[in-house]
C-alpha cells in the first residue's frame, strides 16, 4: 500500500483581534481536557463558523473531549462555504495544560470529524486520507500574568496530520518539564 503520509506544519496565522480578546477573557476556563472551538472569523460582533463545525461539539464529546464553542449560540452563525483546496478546516484552542488524555482525545476528535465528512458526502474516499487543515492555538499565561497564544497549523491527510499533531503536542507537554529539570527542579513542583 503506497500511502502519502506527508503533512505540512507551520506557525498558525494570527487570530483576529476580536477572537484573541474573547479567548483571553475565557483563558482560565480552558484547562484539562477542555478545548474551545474557534470561529472562522468575526464580523460586527457575530462569530462565523464553517458549516462543518455545526456538529463539532457533539463529535468532540462522543470521543471524551470536553469542548465548547468560543462564542455562545446567540453570537454565532454558520457559513455555507467550503474551501476548494481543503475538505475540512478545524480551529481549536487548548489551555496551558497538555495531558496525555488530551493528546489522545484530540486525535480521536480529528478522526471523528473525518468520518463525519465522509458520512455527509463532503469527501468520497477513505477517512484516513481526507485532506484537512487543523489549527491549534495554545493559550498560556506568562510569568507577568499576560495571556499569550502559540499557534500551530497542520495540513495534509487525516492520518498524517494526527500523527504530526501528536508528536508536536507531546513535545509541548515535555518542554516545561525539561526546563524545570534544567533549572534544578524535579519537574513535579506545582505550577
C-alpha positions in Angstrom: 0.0 0.0 0.0 1.6 3.2 -1.1 0.2 6.0 1.1 1.2 9.6 1.1 1.9 10.5 4.7 3.2 13.9 4.1 1.9 16.8 6.2 3.0 20.4 6.4 3.4 22.0 9.8 3.8 25.7 10.3 3.1 28.5 12.8 -0.6 29.3 12.7 -1.8 32.6 11.3 -2.7 35.2 13.9 -6.2 35.1 15.1 -8.5 38.1 14.5 -8.2 40.6 17.4 -11.9 40.0 18.4 -11.2 36.3 18.8 -8.0 36.9 20.7 -9.8 39.2 23.1 -12.7 36.8 23.6 -10.3 33.9 24.1 -8.2 35.9 26.6 -11.3 36.5 28.7 -12.0 32.8 28.8 -8.4 31.6 29.2 -8.7 30.5 32.8 -11.7 28.2 31.9 -9.5 26.2 29.4 -7.8 23.5 31.3 -7.5 19.8 31.5 -9.5 18.2 28.6 -11.3 21.4 27.7 -11.0 22.9 24.2 -12.7 25.9 22.6 -13.9 25.5 19.0 -12.7 28.7 17.3 -14.7 30.6 14.6 -13.5 31.2 11.1 -14.0 34.9 11.6 -15.9 37.7 13.4 -18.0 40.5 11.8 -20.0 43.0 13.7 -19.7 41.0 16.9 -21.0 37.9 15.4 -18.7 34.8 15.1 -18.9 32.9 11.9 -18.1 29.1 11.9 -17.9 26.8 8.9 -20.9 24.6 8.4 -18.7 21.6 9.1 -18.3 23.0 12.7 -22.1 22.6 13.4 -21.6 19.2 15.0 -18.1 19.8 16.3 -19.0 19.9 20.0 -21.2 16.7 19.7 -18.3 14.9 17.9 -15.8 16.0 20.5 -17.9 14.8 23.4 -18.5 11.5 21.7 -14.8 10.8 21.9 -14.5 12.0 25.5 -13.2 15.5 24.8 -14.8 18.3 26.7 -15.4 21.0 24.2 -17.4 24.2 23.8 -17.7 26.9 21.1 -15.8 30.0 21.9 -18.9 32.1 21.2 -22.4 31.4 22.6 -25.2 30.3 20.2 -26.7 33.8 20.0 -23.4 35.2 18.9 -22.5 32.7 16.2 -23.6 31.9 12.7 -22.6 29.3 10.1 -21.1 29.9 6.7 -22.1 27.6 4.0 -18.8 27.7 2.2 -16.1 25.1 1.5 -12.5 25.7 0.6 -11.7 24.4 -2.8 -8.4 23.0 -1.5 -9.4 21.6 1.8 -12.4 19.5 2.7 -12.2 20.1 6.5 -10.8 23.1 8.4 -10.6 22.7 12.2 -9.6 25.5 14.6 -9.4 24.9 18.3 -7.8 26.4 21.4 -6.4 24.5 24.2 -5.4 25.6 27.7 -1.9 25.6 29.1 -2.1 22.0 30.4 -1.4 19.3 27.8 -2.1 15.9 29.2 -1.7 12.5 27.6 -5.5 12.2 27.6 -5.8 15.5 25.7 -3.4 14.3 23.0 -5.3 11.0 22.6 -8.7 12.7 22.6 -7.7 15.3 20.0 -6.6 12.5 17.7 -9.9 10.7 18.2 -11.8 14.0 17.6 -10.0 14.6 14.3 -10.9 11.1 13.1 -14.5 11.7 14.2 -14.6 14.9 12.1 -13.2 13.0 9.1 -15.7 10.2 9.5 -18.5 12.8 9.7 -17.3 14.4 6.4 -17.3 11.1 4.6 -20.7 10.2 6.0 -22.1 13.6 4.9 -20.8 13.2 1.4 -18.2 16.0 1.7 -15.4 13.6 0.7 -15.7 10.5 -1.4 -12.9 8.3 -0.1 -11.1 6.9 2.9 -11.4 8.9 6.1 -7.7 8.3 6.8 -6.8 10.2 3.7 -9.3 13.1 3.9 -7.5 16.4 3.3 -7.7 18.7 6.3 -6.3 21.7 7.9 -6.0 21.8 11.7 -5.1 25.0 13.6 -4.3 24.7 17.3 -3.9 27.8 19.5 -2.4 27.1 22.9 -3.5 29.6 25.5 -0.8 30.4 28.1 -0.4 32.9 30.9 3.2 34.1 31.2 5.1 35.0 34.4 3.6 38.5 34.3 0.1 37.2 34.1 -0.4 38.2 30.4 -2.2 35.9 28.1 -0.2 34.6 25.1 -1.0 32.4 22.2 1.2 29.8 20.5 -0.4 28.5 17.3 0.4 25.6 15.0 -1.2 24.7 11.7 -1.2 21.2 10.2 -2.2 20.4 6.6 -2.4 17.1 5.0 -4.3 13.8 5.1 -6.1 12.8 8.3 -3.7 10.0 9.5 -0.6 12.1 8.8 -2.0 15.2 10.5 -3.0 13.2 13.6 0.5 11.7 13.9 2.2 15.1 13.4 -0.1 16.8 15.9 0.5 14.1 18.5 4.3 14.5 18.1 4.0 18.3 18.4 1.7 18.1 21.5 3.9 15.5 23.2 6.9 17.8 22.7 5.0 20.8 24.1 3.9 18.6 27.0 7.5 17.6 27.8 9.1 21.1 27.2 8.1 22.6 30.6 9.3 19.6 32.5 12.7 19.8 30.7 13.1 23.4 31.6 12.2 22.7 35.2 14.8 19.9 35.4 17.4 22.0 33.7 16.8 24.8 36.3 17.2 22.4 39.2 13.6 21.5 39.8 12.3 17.9 39.8 9.6 18.6 37.3 7.0 17.6 39.9 6.5 21.0 41.5 3.1 22.6 41.3 2.7 25.1 38.5 
